[in-house]
Amino acid sequence: MATSRLPTITTPTRADWLAARRQGLGGSDMAAIMGLNPYKTALDVFLEKIGEAPETPETEAMYWGSQLEDLIAREFARRTGYKVQRRRAMLRHPTIPYLLGNVDRIVVNHPDGPAVLECKTTHANRRGDWADGQAPVYYVVQLQHYLDLTGYRQGYLAVLIGGQEFRIVPVPRNDGLIAQMHDAAEAFWLCVETRTPPVIDGSAAAAKALQLLYPQGNGTAVDLPPEAAYWSAQWLQAQRQIAAAEAVQREASNHLKALLGEAERGRVAGYDIRWAVRTRKTVDTKALKAARPDVAAAFERETTYREFTVKEV
């Protein structure tokens, strides 16, 4: 497929780009809806698409990733001899209108036809994710999504690790994976169109997303479906297991503290035990309120939250 024939969406401003992103699923969304992104859940994506998620501020990592993109693309071209071009428009799948994406670069002189290049940066402590010619699965899924949009057969991930280590990972098109991605996207987009939250998992990100989705209670009581009994039993069982594990941990702590005595550190085969002295400063709010109630009142802050409990009746 020639680059000039790819269906596109015009996004001259960032506001236009953000609005266009809500019309479909982008490359970074696909791994999340398939449960393969450790930093984002399907519920996060759902909230974004229905316009209920807060705008994510640009982080330092995001800023530098954007700033270094052109440098990484140039280095890829220098090392491979391939010519790369920036594709500034948002692409749309030729037959599935809710599949969208912005590719970093197009490789225009690849011997097997045009290819997609994605430029990444990562911290030095993530070097292992790129060992032995491999790449994080969520980036592979993202690149497969772009190969699907373009119809191309070859892609590349170029990564700068810790600001000083450059690697290139070839990612050929995988039609079997793309078919699975189509199935996942179809099911997920139906959730968006019907405003039905997707299947919930046990991640902290899902818990945060649920808090964003339902921040307030309306004071009502409802009859829940039968599946709620299963999850209630699971919750209570986990609570009991946590309590039992904490009791075991407290007993072990007490035995070890007795053995340490006044020592702050102890060693035994395979273990390093520490009972160190630490100092921290806190504000004595009770004393502050007694001595300077006006100051304490000026800095009081009321917060509202939803408390979750389960009990047997």
Buried (B, 14 or more C-beta within 10 A) or exposed (E): EEBEEBBBBEBEEEEEBEEBBEEBBBBBBBBBBBBBBEEBBBBBBBBBBBEEBEEEEEEEEEEEBEEBBBEBBEBBBEEBEBEBBEBEEBBBBBEBEBBBBBBBBBBEBBEEBBBBBBBBBBEEEEBEBBEEEEBBBBBBBBBBBBBBBBBBBBBBBBBBBEEEEBBBBEBEBBEEBBEBBBEBBEEBBEBBEEEEBBEBEEBEBBBBBBEEBEEEEEEEEEEEEEEEEEEBEEBEEEEEEEEEEEEEEEEEEEEBEEEBEEEEEBEEEEEEBEBEEEEEEEEEEEEEBEEEEEEBEEEEEEEEEEEEEEEEE
